[in-house]
Amino acid sequence: MAERVLIIGGGLAGLAAATALAARGFRLTLLEARNRLGGRASSFQDDAAEQLIDNCQHVSMGCCTNLAHFFRTIGVGDFMAAQPALYFMTPDRRVSRFAATDWPAPLHLAASFLRAHFLSPLEKLRIAWGLWRLLRDSAGSPLTPAPSPPQGRGESLPVDADSPFADWLARHGQTPRIVARFWGLVLVSALNETPDRIGLRYARKVFLDGFLRHPRGFVVEIPKVPLGRLYGDELQHWLNRHQVEVRWRTGVKRILVEDERVGGVETRGGDSLVAEWYIVAVPDQRLLDLLPVGVVERHAYFANLKNLEHSPITSVHLWWDRPVLTLPHLVIVDGIGQWIFNRHNGGQSPSPSTPLPLKGEGRSFPRAGGQYLQVVVSAARQFRGLGHEEIGRRVVNELRRLMPAARAAQLQKCRVITENAATFSAVPGVDRWRPAQSSPLHNLFVAGDWTATDWPATMEGAVRSGYLAAEALLARCGRPENLLQADLI
């Protein structure tokens, strides 16, 4: 009889592990505390709106090869829409368009970069110098260690080489204005952290994988549907075909450990569940709550999780009575938020003239001819202590300064959502605290974007962690197999 695997957590990490193992003959039970799958990259039902609302807009990029593989596996690859260009707006409302040319990497974005209105010629020269140094370092400088197999099977740096990125920027002639308008603009969105807190390792990875190594790595992909729809009928059909049992609203109260093995789990409802193997795919601090205190204290593998720091993300959902933005999105230079997403253009609905079916207080949101926008504010510590009304007011005021059409438009509805611990912070040396997927307990494995994946806290990192957890389980079963997908080449 096939061995049973119990997976705790139905986010991307748990789902990726489930798809990998179910296709290889294991009997799987997936426990999810909520009534929906997807974890943080999911949607919820807005009672007033009577519609699925994303916690926060998530995007993918061409370099996210494992996420793309996962979406293809469950049959929702076509739900992602590639954005052939990115649009950057400054406070004076001027817009620069970034798109790749047919030139080989790393020159594919050079033409757009040279046309960028928000950087001076001298600033562009300084940035080009910095990018060249990042490429040179990755090709074999003192920053690149002697070959050794890192936990996540990707590039690795020794801890002492992962210095503060702010120091690296200063050493390479990057001024505060350049940091704010280029390096920080990219990194705050990609890593959900400010440049002064970011380590060199992951800052470098963002620019190399996302912008310099391959022309397709730069291409942003946005879901055409609410995130929750990505985990809808297609995923359920896949799970049913592979006989994966999903238990909704089944939160785990504790993991039972005996003799350095998991003997079972106890649910909040009082049930006891037993399997041969266990994968825990929950937030890092939640894992500590599930384990016996003695186990955490005995193993640095678990105890080190207390050192992980976290950063917040705020998303502001706005419904207007008329279109105020014609572009599919905007990247804001020198703004409160980093991105404005037009959910009626390349998002959930085919055109700005087609309203979403939002209903509340006896009227629909938006009304016919209206528009739904989402503003994402990463590393949103500046909002601490502010109420949702004040946060919404500040964001709306900025949009009205940037988009003249919004000044005459009526705001029908505003909803602010903040995830206070949205991602782990990619601070210098963070990999000291990120555990491998194979734990000290013989039959327990962990998954989550916070584990050792060689990637920051992204959907790609979550999927990689699930595949790596499945790899670790297969290896312990005597069936070693590589499941990670190749990077762009």
N, C-alpha and C positions, 0 to 999 in steps of 0.2 A: 504494500500500500504506500502511496506517495506520502512523503513527510509533510507535516502541517507547519505553516508559518503564520504567526500572528503579527500583524502590522498595526501599530498604534499611531493613528494620525493619517487623515485623508488629504493632506496638502500635496503639493507637487512632488515632494521628496518621497512620501509614502506611496503615492500613485506610481511614480517611476519605478520604485522597487517592486511594486505589485505587478506591473506589466512585464518586467524583466523575469521575475520568478514564475509567474503563472504560465508564461510561454515555455517554461522549462520543466513543467510537470509537477510543481509543488501545489499542495492544497492550501489556499490562502483565505484567511479571514481578516478583513480590514475593519478596524474600529474607528469611528469618527464621532466626536462628542457633539457635533452640531448636526443640523439637518441638510448640510450641503458639503460638497467637496471643494477642494482648491486651496484651503488654508487662507493665508493673507492675500493670495492672488485670486480672489473670488469676489462674488457679488452677494448682496443681501436684498431681501424684499423690503422696499420702502413702503410702509403702510399707507402713508398719505398719498404717495405717488402711484401706488399699485404697479410698480415696475421694479425690475432688478437694477440695483445701483452698485457700481463697483466701489469697493473700499477705497481704491486709488487706481488711477490709470497705470497699467503696466505695459511696457513695450519690450520687444525683442530686437535683436540686431542680427545681421548676417553671420557674425562670428559665433552665435549661440547654436552650435551644431547639435548638441544633445537635446535641447528644448525642441528644436525643429524635428528631430527624430521622434521624440515622444509624441508630439502632435500628429505626425504622420502615422505613427503606430495606432493611435486611438481613432484616427479618421477625421481630425479637425484641422489638418494643415491648411486647407483652403479658407479657414476662418481668419487667417492673418493677412493683412494688406500691407504690402511693401510701400514705403514712402520714397519715391525717387529723389526727393529733394527735402532739405530742411530749411526753414525760414527763421531768420534771426532779426529781431526788432529792437531798436534802441529807444530811449525815452523821447527822442525827437520824431518818432514814428517812421523812421527810415528802415527799410527791410533789405537784408542781403540773403541771397539764395545760395545754398550749398548743395552741389550735386557732383557726382563723380564723372570723370571723363574716361575715354578709352586709354589714357596713359597708364602705364604699369605702376603698381605700388612701388614706392610710397608717393608717387607723383599724381595719383588719380584725383586728389582734391586740391592740387596746387592752384589751378585756375580760379576756383571759387575762393580759396584762401586769399589770393592776391587781390580779388575784387571786394573783399569784406570791407564795408565802409566804417566799421567801428574800431578798426585798428589802423594806426599810422604806418607808413612804410618802415620806419625804424623799429617799431614794435613787431612788425612781421618778420624782420630780419632776426630780432632777438628770439622770437618764437621758433623760427626755422632752425636756429642754432640749437635751441633746447631740444627740439624734436630729433635733430640729427644726433645729439648726444644720447638720447634715449635709445635710438637704434644702434648706435655704436656700442653702448654699454651692453645691450642684449646680445650683440654678436660676439662678445668675448672680452670683457673688461674685468677689472677686479670685483665688479658687482656680481659677476656670474660665478657661482661656486664650481668646484670640481664635480663631475657627474656623480649623482647619487639618486636613488629612487625616492622621491618625496611621497608623502602620504597620499596626495591626490593625483599622482602620476602626471604631473605637468611640470612647468618650470618652477624652480625653487630658489630662494635666496637664504643665506645664513642670517640668523636673527640680527647680528650686528651690522649687516649690510642694509637692513630695512630701516633706514634712518628717516627722520621726518622729511616729508616732501618739501615743506616750506624751506628747510635748510638747503636742499638741492636747488630749489628755484632761485634762492638768493645767490648761491655760488655760481649759477649760470646766467646771471644778469637779467633775471625776470623781475620787472618792477611791480609794485602793488597794483598799478592800473592794468598791466598785462595779466597778472594773476586773476584779477576780478573779471576781466573781459574775455579771457581765453581759458587758462588752465582751470580756474575755479568754476567757470561756467559749465565746463564739461564734467568735472569731477563731482561737483555737488549733486548733479542729476544721476551720474553713474554709480557713485558710492554712497550717496545719502550722508555725506560728511563734508565738513569745510576743509579747505586746503591746509590750514594750520594744524589740523588733527590727523591728517592722512599720512600713512607711511609710503615710502618710495615704491615699495614692491607693487602695491595694487594701483597706485597712480600710473606707474609705468605700464602695467598690464592693460589698463583701459586704453591708453593711447596706442600701444603696439597692436593689440588684437582688434580694437575697434576702428582705428584710423590709418595705420601705417602698413600693416603686413599684407593685406589683401583688399582689392577694390570692393568686394561684397561685404567685408566685415563692417563697413560703415552704414549699410542699408538698414534703416529703422523699419520695424514691422509693428503695426498696431492692430489689435483685434478688431474685426468688423462687427463683433457682437459683444454683449456684456461678458465679462470674464466667467461668470457662472455658466454661461452657455457653452463654454469650452469643455465643461465637465457634465454635459447633458446626455442626450439620447445616445450619441455615438460612443461615448465612454461607457455608458451603462450597457450597451449592446456588447462591447468588447469584453467587459468584465463578466457578463452573463455567459458569453461563448466560452470563456476560459474558467467558468465555474468559480469565480471569486465571490465570496460571500461578503457583503457590506452590511455592517450593523450600524445604523444611524442612531444618533443621540445616545451613544454608548461611551461615556467618558470613563477613563481608567482612574481608579482611586490610588492604587499602589501596585508596584511590581514586587513580587515575592521572590526572595533570593535565599538559596541554601547551598552551601559548599561551592561558592563561586559559580553557581548556575542559576538561571531563572527557573523557578518551579511553577510559575503561573502568574496571572494577574487578577486583581480583584477590581470589579467595576464599581462605579458609584451606585449602581442599582443593587449591589450585593452579590452579583454573580461571580463565580470563579471560572476562568478560562485557562486551558492548558494547551501547549503546542510543543513541538520539538525545537523550534527556532522562533526568535522574537526580533522584530525590528521596531525601534522606537523612533518615530518621525514627528517630533513635537518641538516647540521652542526650547532653547537650551536651559532656561531657568525652570521650565516645566518638567524637564527630565529630572532635575535635582529634587523636585517635589515628589516625584513618583518613587524614587529609590530610597531604601533604608538609609538612615543617617550613617550607620556604621560602614556601609559600602562606599558612600561618598568620601568619608574621612580616610578610608583605607587605601583608596586608589586616587592618585593625583590626576589620572585620566578624567575622572568626574569632578574632583575638587577644583581643578583649574578652570572649570566653566564659570566659576564665580568671578573670574577676572575679566570676562568679556563685557565690554561696554556696548551701549545701544544708542541709537539715534532715531528721532521722531520724523514722521512724514505727515503733512497735512494736505488734504485735498478739499477744494472748495467747489461745490457743484452749483451751477448758476443756470437758471432758466429765464430767458428773455422773451418778450412778446414779439420780437422781430429779429432778423439776422443782424448781428453786429460784427461778425468775422467771416470773411469769404475764404480764407486759407484753411487748409486742413489742420494746421497747428501753428504755434509761434513759440520760438525759444526767446525768452526775454533777457536782454542784456541790461545789467544794472537795475533789476527789478526786485520786487518782493518775492514773486514766484519765479520758477524756472521755465515752466511749460504752460501753455494754454492749448487745450485740445478741443477741437470742434467736433463734437460727437455726432454732428449731422453731415459731416463731410469726411469720408474715409473712416467713419466710426460706426455707430450703431444704426444709422439710418441713411438712405441713399442720397439725400440732398438737403440743403438748408430749408427748402420749402416744405419738407415733409416732417411734421411734428411727431415727437415721441408720444405714445399714449399715456401721458401722465395725468392722473386725476387726484384731486384733493380739494377739500373745502368747496365742493360743488362746481369746480371748474377744472379744465384740463391744463396741464403744464407741459410744454408751453402751448399757448393757443395757436391756432392755425397760422402758419407763417412765422412762428417763433423759432428759437434756437436754444440748444442746450450746450453749455461749455463746462469744461472741468479745468481748474487751475491746480497745478501740483506745486507744493512748496516743500522741497527736501531739506533735511537737516533743520527742521523748523523750530529750533530752540528760541527764536525771537518771539514766538507766540506764547511762551510759557507765562501763565498768570493771566492771560487774556481770555475772555469769554468768546464763544462762537460768534456772537453778534458783532463784536469788535473786529475779530479776524475777517469776517465777511465784509464788513464795511471797508477795511483797508484794501482788501483785494478788489472789491468793486470799484473803489475810487481809482485804483491804478488802471484797471481796464478802461474806465471812462477817460482817463488821460491818454491812454494809448490808442483807443479806437473811438474816433468821433461819433460813429453810429451808436455807440453805447450811451452817449450822453442824452440822446433823445428817446432811448428805449426804456421800457418799463421792466424792472426786475420782478418777475412773478414769484420766484421761489429761490431760496438759498439754503444750502445744507453744507455744514462744515464737518469733516471727519478727520480725526487725528489718531494715528497709531503711535503711541508714545515710545514703544520699543519696536519700531518697524523692522530695523535691521541691526546686525552687529556693526560696530564701528571699526573700520579698517585702519586702526591706529598702528604706529610703528611696532613691529614685533608681535602682532596679534596672532600669528600662526603658532606661537608658543602655547596658546590656550585652545586652539581648535583641534579636536580629537580626530583620529582616524575612525573609520566606520566600524572597524572590528574592535569590540570593547574587551576589557579584562575578563568579563564574564563569558564563559565558553559559548553559550548559545544566544548571546545578546549582541545586536548590532544597532548602530545609530545612524540616522540620516537627517539631513536638514542643511540649509545653505550655510549654517554656522559651523559645520564640520569641515574637515580638511579636504577641500576640493581644488585648491589653487585658484579659486575664483572668489570674487566678492559676493555680497549678499544679493543675488539676482535669481530670477527664475531659472536661468541656465545653471547656476550653482546648485539650486535645489534639486533639479533633475540629475545632475552629475552625482550628487550625494546619494540619491536613490539607486542609481546604477552601481556606484561603488559599494554601497551596502550589500547589494545583490551579489556583486563580485566576491566580496569578503565571505558571504555565506556559502557561496558555491565552492570557494577555496577550502573552507573548513569542512565541507562535505566531501572533499576529494574530487571535485569536478571543476577545476580552475578554468575560467573563461574571461576574456576581455570583453566588456560590454560598452565602455566609453566609445563614443563616436570620434572620428578623427577631426582635428581642427581644419580650418580652411587651408588649402595648399595651392 
